Amino acid sequence: MSINRREFFKIAGFAAALGLGGATVAAAVKKEVEASGPYLLDPKGLKAKRWAMAVDMAKFQSDADIQKCIDACHQVHNVPEVDPAHPTQEIKWLWTETYEHAFPGNEDEFIAPHYKHLPFLVLCNHCENPPCVRVCPTKATFKRESDGVVMMDMHRCIGCRFCMAACPYGARSFNFRDPRPFIKKELNREFPTRTKGVVEKCTFCYERLAKGAMPACVEVSNGALAFGDIDDPDSDVRKVLDNNFTIRRKPELGTHPSVYYVIGGKEHA
Amino acid sequence: MYDSGKILAGLIIFIVIATLPFTLNLGKAVAKPSPSIDTPAINQMAKKQCVESKDYMKTTHMQMLNNWRDEVVREGNRLYVAADGKEYNMSLQNTCMNCHSNKSKFCDECHNYVAVKPYCWDCHIAPKEGV
């Protein structure tokens, strides 16, 4: 019962050929089962290197103008209105802030006093260097490489709230409760709600950009909010930035926010 | 054997209790789940064809939904090119449920049968039924 060298090689070679052949067939079969995709970008979608927004404070004539933007955002994204008795449970996408709270690092003590009393419209700054993304343990929040939008993947969020601690702008809110009973307006049935235990924030209306529409707040702002690609010199936002003096929130932290505030525009609120 | 009466009685009681789930359901066939595709949108279709073939959807819809969600949320790709070349907007709420507007008769029918509870509807809004 012994085999010589020649026979051993024959058997070994045959076995190897069989194994390799089997592997290729198996791979081909597997590929057929997984026939899924290709996936394509929607050609209608708006494209940019980096989205940015300029808020022209002078173009908001009244509180109603500001409220219109906030309402449009909250309507489109099914943002709940939590009982004002529990301010810590408030869900904030787009809201107003006083000058001292929005720009605490600003050392110019004697800026035109009426600016100090304006309600500043604030939102997620979609930083170029977002601290929330750095701390997220599950990569649920991430910066889209294609256009710089700081996104939330609600499927991955585990509700640890590191991002809320990291965000220097307070732009993130945690769902302590199921938000659905608190959505007072008619649901937008094309957009999901959130669930208990996830963090949410403004997403620069990525779902509208993908369909070729401007963000909801920009659309109803009558030009007070300029939105566009900051890398494109002809974009709306660059035109505003080129012709006006603008400030950003907490630039000293090095997060490079994408939201600019025009101070001292021609019309006054 | 000491106390054989007690031991045997105990054994019998144990066997009866342990096999209770089987004996109670003996001869009773649990109704096979039959997901319904009887919705207005599907009835209007000339050829009742989902995004992919029925068999593929039956076995692979969960992986497909996973891929769709990653492509849309993380890559920003919104169009899916099916095997037959048709393009679909990858959206559970706006594409799948547009046709399958009968969640309780379609999704839940099998999910309940096999006792899986996907948490899709914690966030995604299920279509209004019986309207």
Interface residues (C-beta under 8 A of the other chain):
Chain A: V33 A35 S36 G37 P38 Y39 L40 L41 D42 G45 N78 F142 R144 S146 D147 M151 D153 M154 H155 L187 R189 E190 F191 P192 T193 R194 T195 K196 Y206 A210
Chain B: T60 Q63 M64 N67 R69 E71 V73 R74 E75 G76 N77 R78 L79 Y80 V81 A83 E87 N89 M90 Q93 N94 Y119 D122 C123 H124 I125 P127
